[in-house]
């Protein structure tokens, strides 16, 4: 996991890879999720797709009992 991840750059790469997935192409909805130690840039949408960004602090809040 990298420090200070640019979520937009990661999403660019994910969308490129998703083009190679042949599964319900005409009906599927794509959501992007990025996990990183920390972010330099968070986004909530990329090219019309919802984006969810989680860093270590977010995970700590979620899993804290």
N, CA, C and O atoms as a MOPAC input file, in Angstrom:
PM7 MOZYME 1SCF
protein

 N      0.83300 1    -1.18100 1     0.00000 1
 C      0.00000 1     0.00000 1     0.00000 1
 C      0.87700 1     1.24400 1     0.00000 1
 O      1.84400 1     1.33100 1     0.75700 1
 N      0.54600 1     2.17900 1    -0.82900 1
 C      1.32600 1     3.40800 1    -0.93600 1
 C      0.76500 1     4.49300 1    -0.02600 1
 O     -0.41600 1     4.47900 1     0.32100 1
 N      1.62000 1     5.42500 1     0.35400 1
 C      1.18900 1     6.63100 1     1.05800 1
 C      0.72500 1     7.66200 1     0.03800 1
 O      1.24100 1     7.70600 1    -1.07900 1
 N     -0.22800 1     8.47900 1     0.40800 1
 C     -0.66700 1     9.61800 1    -0.39100 1
 C     -1.07200 1     9.22900 1    -1.81100 1
 O     -0.54700 1     9.77400 1    -2.78200 1
 N     -1.98400 1     8.30700 1    -1.92600 1
 C     -2.45500 1     7.79800 1    -3.20900 1
 C     -3.39800 1     8.80600 1    -3.86600 1
 O     -4.22900 1     9.42000 1    -3.19600 1
 N     -3.26200 1     8.96600 1    -5.16300 1
 C     -4.16700 1     9.78400 1    -5.95700 1
 C     -5.27000 1     8.85400 1    -6.46500 1
 O     -5.04400 1     8.06200 1    -7.38000 1
 N     -6.45600 1     8.95200 1    -5.87500 1
 C     -7.55300 1     8.04900 1    -6.21200 1
 C     -7.96600 1     8.17400 1    -7.67700 1
 O     -8.38000 1     7.18600 1    -8.28300 1
 N     -7.86300 1     9.35400 1    -8.24700 1
 C     -8.23400 1     9.54100 1    -9.64500 1
 C     -7.33500 1     8.70100 1   -10.56400 1
 O     -7.81800 1     8.07900 1   -11.51000 1
 N     -6.05400 1     8.68900 1   -10.28400 1
 C     -5.10800 1     7.89300 1   -11.08300 1
 C     -5.42200 1     6.39800 1   -10.95800 1
 O     -5.39900 1     5.66800 1   -11.94900 1
 N     -5.71000 1     5.95600 1    -9.75000 1
 C     -6.05000 1     4.54000 1    -9.53800 1
 C     -7.31900 1     4.18800 1   -10.29900 1
 O     -7.40000 1     3.11900 1   -10.90500 1
 N     -8.30900 1     5.07300 1   -10.27400 1
 C     -9.56200 1     4.81400 1   -10.97700 1
 C     -9.36700 1     4.74200 1   -12.48000 1
 O    -10.01400 1     3.93500 1   -13.14800 1
 N     -8.49100 1     5.56700 1   -13.02000 1
 C     -8.15900 1     5.48000 1   -14.45000 1
 C     -7.71000 1     4.07100 1   -14.79300 1
 O     -8.15400 1     3.49300 1   -15.78500 1
 N     -6.83300 1     3.52400 1   -13.97400 1
 C     -6.30300 1     2.18300 1   -14.20900 1
 C     -7.38700 1     1.12100 1   -14.03700 1
 O     -7.43300 1     0.15700 1   -14.80100 1
 N     -8.25400 1     1.28900 1   -13.04500 1
 C     -9.33500 1     0.32200 1   -12.82400 1
 C    -10.32200 1     0.29900 1   -13.98800 1
 O    -10.75400 1    -0.77000 1   -14.41800 1
 N    -10.67300 1     1.46600 1   -14.49300 1
 C    -11.61000 1     1.54000 1   -15.61900 1
 C    -10.99800 1     0.88600 1   -16.85600 1
 O    -11.69200 1     0.19300 1   -17.60000 1
 N     -9.72300 1     1.10100 1   -17.07500 1
 C     -9.03700 1     0.45900 1   -18.20600 1
 C     -9.10300 1    -1.06300 1   -18.06700 1
 O     -9.39900 1    -1.76200 1   -19.03600 1
 N     -8.83100 1    -1.56900 1   -16.88400 1
 C     -8.86900 1    -3.02000 1   -16.65600 1
 C    -10.28000 1    -3.56100 1   -16.77900 1
 O    -10.47400 1    -4.66700 1   -17.28400 1
 N    -11.27100 1    -2.80100 1   -16.32400 1
 C    -12.66600 1    -3.25800 1   -16.36200 1
 C    -13.15100 1    -3.47900 1   -17.79400 1
 O    -14.05700 1    -4.28000 1   -18.02200 1
 N    -12.55800 1    -2.78000 1   -18.75500 1
 C    -12.94700 1    -2.95900 1   -20.15500 1
 C    -12.67400 1    -4.37700 1   -20.65000 1
 O    -13.27300 1    -4.82300 1   -21.62900 1
 N    -11.78000 1    -5.07300 1   -19.98100 1
 C    -11.41500 1    -6.42900 1   -20.38900 1
 C    -12.27600 1    -7.50400 1   -19.72600 1
 O    -12.12300 1    -8.69200 1   -20.01000 1
 N    -13.17900 1    -7.08100 1   -18.84500 1
 C    -14.06000 1    -8.02400 1   -18.15100 1
 C    -15.34200 1    -8.17300 1   -18.97400 1
 O    -16.09800 1    -7.21600 1   -19.14100 1
 N    -15.57000 1    -9.35800 1   -19.47200 1
 C    -16.75600 1    -9.63400 1   -20.27500 1
 C    -17.81100 1   -10.29300 1   -19.38700 1
 O    -17.87800 1   -11.51800 1   -19.28500 1
 N    -18.62300 1    -9.46900 1   -18.75600 1
 C    -19.64400 1    -9.97400 1   -17.83400 1
 C    -20.76900 1    -8.95700 1   -17.77100 1
 O    -20.57300 1    -7.84700 1   -17.27500 1
 N    -21.93800 1    -9.31800 1   -18.26200 1
 C    -23.12700 1    -8.45600 1   -18.25400 1
 C    -22.80300 1    -7.02800 1   -18.71900 1
 O    -23.22500 1    -6.05500 1   -18.09300 1
 N    -22.06700 1    -6.91500 1   -19.79900 1
 C    -21.60500 1    -5.61200 1   -20.27500 1
 C    -22.73100 1    -4.60900 1   -20.49200 1
 O    -22.56100 1    -3.42200 1   -20.21500 1
 N    -23.86900 1    -5.06500 1   -20.98100 1
 C    -24.96400 1    -4.14200 1   -21.28400 1
 C    -25.80900 1    -3.78400 1   -20.05800 1
 O    -26.57200 1    -2.81900 1   -20.10200 1
 N    -25.68500 1    -4.55200 1   -18.95700 1
 C    -26.53900 1    -4.32000 1   -17.79300 1
 C    -25.79500 1    -3.94600 1   -16.51700 1
 O    -26.41900 1    -3.45300 1   -15.57700 1
 N    -24.52200 1    -4.15800 1   -16.45300 1
 C    -23.82400 1    -3.99000 1   -15.18200 1
 C    -23.63000 1    -2.52300 1   -14.80600 1
 O    -23.52100 1    -1.64000 1   -15.65700 1
 N    -23.59200 1    -2.30500 1   -13.50400 1
 C    -23.26900 1    -0.99200 1   -12.94900 1
 C    -21.90400 1    -1.13600 1   -12.29900 1
 O    -21.65800 1    -2.09600 1   -11.56900 1
 N    -21.03200 1    -0.20300 1   -12.55800 1
 C    -19.68300 1    -0.27700 1   -12.00400 1
 C    -19.50600 1     0.73100 1   -10.87800 1
 O    -19.83400 1     1.90800 1   -11.02100 1
 N    -18.99100 1     0.25700 1    -9.77400 1
 C    -18.62900 1     1.07500 1    -8.62500 1
 C    -17.14800 1     0.82900 1    -8.37800 1
 O    -16.68600 1    -0.30800 1    -8.47200 1
 N    -16.41300 1     1.86200 1    -8.06800 1
 C    -14.98500 1     1.72700 1    -7.83900 1
 C    -14.67900 1     1.96000 1    -6.36200 1
 O    -15.22200 1     2.87600 1    -5.74600 1
 N    -13.81200 1     1.13100 1    -5.80500 1
 C    -13.39200 1     1.26800 1    -4.41200 1
 C    -11.88200 1     1.24800 1    -4.36300 1
 O    -11.24000 1     0.37900 1    -4.95400 1
 N    -11.31100 1     2.22200 1    -3.64700 1
 C     -9.86500 1     2.32800 1    -3.52500 1
 C     -9.49800 1     2.29000 1    -2.04700 1
 O    -10.00400 1     3.07800 1    -1.24900 1
 N     -8.61600 1     1.37000 1    -1.69600 1
 C     -8.07900 1     1.26400 1    -0.34000 1
 C     -6.63200 1     1.73500 1    -0.37700 1
 O     -5.86600 1     1.32700 1    -1.25000 1
 N     -6.25800 1     2.58600 1     0.56200 1
 C     -4.88500 1     3.08500 1     0.60500 1
 C     -4.51700 1     3.43800 1     2.04200 1
 O     -5.38200 1     3.64300 1     2.89300 1
 N     -3.24000 1     3.50300 1     2.28300 1
 C     -2.76600 1     3.93500 1     3.60200 1
 C     -3.19400 1     5.37200 1     3.86700 1
 O     -3.62800 1     5.70800 1     4.96900 1
 N     -3.06600 1     6.21700 1     2.84700 1
 C     -3.52200 1     7.60400 1     2.92300 1
 C     -3.72300 1     8.11300 1     1.49900 1
 O     -3.26700 1     7.48500 1     0.54300 1
 N     -4.40000 1     9.24400 1     1.35700 1
 C     -4.69200 1     9.79500 1     0.03700 1
 C     -4.11800 1    11.20000 1    -0.12000 1
 O     -4.13500 1    12.00000 1     0.81500 1
 N     -3.61000 1    11.48500 1    -1.31800 1
 C     -3.25800 1    12.85900 1    -1.67100 1
 C     -4.47600 1    13.52300 1    -2.28600 1
 O     -4.63900 1    14.74100 1    -2.21000 1
 N     -5.33400 1    12.70800 1    -2.90000 1
 C     -6.55700 1    13.20900 1    -3.51800 1
 C     -7.62500 1    12.13500 1    -3.45000 1
 O     -7.44800 1    11.02900 1    -3.96100 1
 N     -8.74500 1    12.47700 1    -2.80600 1
 C     -9.91000 1    11.58400 1    -2.76100 1
 C    -10.92900 1    12.09100 1    -3.77100 1
 O    -11.01700 1    13.29100 1    -4.03200 1
 N    -11.69100 1    11.17200 1    -4.33200 1
 C    -12.78000 1    11.55300 1    -5.23100 1
 C    -14.00800 1    10.72500 1    -4.87300 1
 O    -13.89300 1     9.68400 1    -4.22600 1
 N    -15.17300 1    11.18400 1    -5.28900 1
 C    -16.40100 1    10.43500 1    -5.02600 1
 C    -17.05100 1     9.95100 1    -6.31800 1
 O    -18.03100 1     9.20600 1    -6.29000 1
 N    -16.49000 1    10.38900 1    -7.46200 1
 C    -17.01400 1     9.97600 1    -8.75300 1
 C    -15.89300 1    10.02700 1    -9.78600 1
 O    -15.01700 1    10.89100 1    -9.73800 1
 N    -15.94300 1     9.08200 1   -10.72000 1
 C    -14.98000 1     9.07600 1   -11.81600 1
 C    -15.70700 1     8.63100 1   -13.07600 1
 O    -16.21000 1     7.50900 1   -13.14300 1
 N    -15.76400 1     9.49500 1   -14.06000 1
 C    -16.42400 1     9.20500 1   -15.34200 1
 C    -17.81100 1     8.60700 1   -15.14100 1
 O    -18.17400 1     7.62700 1   -15.79100 1
 N    -18.57800 1     9.20000 1   -14.24100 1
 C    -19.95300 1     8.76400 1   -13.99900 1
 C    -20.11100 1     7.56700 1   -13.09200 1
 O    -21.23400 1     7.13300 1   -12.83600 1
 N    -19.02400 1     7.02800 1   -12.60600 1
 C    -19.08000 1     5.87400 1   -11.69300 1
 C    -18.85100 1     6.34600 1   -10.26200 1
 O    -17.96500 1     7.16600 1   -10.02100 1
 N    -19.63100 1     5.84400 1    -9.31300 1
 C    -19.38200 1     6.19000 1    -7.91000 1
 C    -18.03600 1     5.61800 1    -7.45400 1
 O    -17.65600 1     4.51600 1    -7.85000 1
 N    -17.32800 1     6.37000 1    -6.62800 1
 C    -16.02700 1     5.94000 1    -6.09800 1
 C    -16.07200 1     6.02300 1    -4.57000 1
 O    -16.52900 1     7.01100 1    -3.99400 1
 N    -15.58700 1     4.96500 1    -3.94000 1
 C    -15.48700 1     4.90800 1    -2.48600 1
 C    -14.00700 1     4.79700 1    -2.12100 1
 O    -13.31700 1     3.88400 1    -2.57400 1
 N    -13.52700 1     5.72600 1    -1.30300 1
 C    -12.12600 1     5.74300 1    -0.88700 1
 C    -12.04400 1     5.45800 1     0.61100 1
 O    -12.72500 1     6.09900 1     1.41200 1
 N    -11.21600 1     4.50400 1     0.97400 1
 C    -11.01900 1     4.14100 1     2.37300 1
 C     -9.53400 1     4.17600 1     2.69500 1
 O     -8.72700 1     3.56500 1     1.99400 1
 N     -9.17500 1     4.89000 1     3.75300 1
 C     -7.79400 1     4.85700 1     4.21400 1
 C     -7.74700 1     4.16300 1     5.57600 1
 O     -8.76700 1     3.68200 1     6.07000 1
 N     -6.56300 1     4.11700 1     6.17400 1
 C     -6.42500 1     3.39100 1     7.44200 1
 C     -7.30100 1     3.96100 1     8.54600 1
 O     -7.82400 1     3.20900 1     9.36800 1
 N     -7.46800 1     5.26600 1     8.57600 1
 C     -8.33300 1     5.87700 1     9.60400 1
 C     -9.78500 1     5.46100 1     9.41500 1
 O    -10.49000 1     5.20100 1    10.38900 1
 N    -10.22800 1     5.39800 1     8.17800 1
 C    -11.59300 1     4.95900 1     7.90500 1
 C    -11.80800 1     3.52300 1     8.38500 1
 O    -12.81600 1     3.20900 1     9.01800 1
 N    -10.85000 1     2.67000 1     8.07200 1
 C    -10.96300 1     1.26700 1     8.47600 1
 C    -10.91700 1     1.12900 1     9.99200 1
 O    -11.61200 1     0.29100 1    10.56600 1
 N    -10.11600 1     1.93200 1    10.62300 1
 C    -10.02900 1     1.91500 1    12.08500 1
 C    -11.39800 1     2.26600 1    12.70100 1
 O    -11.83200 1     1.63100 1    13.66200 1
 N    -12.06000 1     3.26700 1    12.14300 1
 C    -13.38700 1     3.66600 1    12.63000 1
 C    -14.41300 1     2.55000 1    12.41900 1
 O    -15.24300 1     2.28400 1    13.28800 1
 N    -14.34500 1     1.90900 1    11.26700 1
 C    -15.30700 1     0.85700 1    10.92800 1
 C    -15.14100 1    -0.35300 1    11.84100 1
 O    -16.13000 1    -0.91600 1    12.31100 1
 N    -13.89900 1    -0.75600 1    12.09400 1
 C    -13.65100 1    -1.99300 1    12.82600 1
 C    -13.43200 1    -1.81500 1    14.31400 1
 O    -13.23300 1    -2.79700 1    15.03000 1
 N    -13.46600 1    -0.58300 1    14.79200 1
 C    -13.29400 1    -0.35300 1    16.21800 1
 C    -14.53000 1    -0.86200 1    16.95300 1
 O    -15.65500 1    -0.48600 1    16.62500 1
 N    -14.31900 1    -1.69400 1    17.92000 1
 C    -15.43900 1    -2.28000 1    18.68400 1
 C    -15.68800 1    -1.51500 1    19.95900 1
 O    -16.58800 1    -1.86300 1    20.72300 1

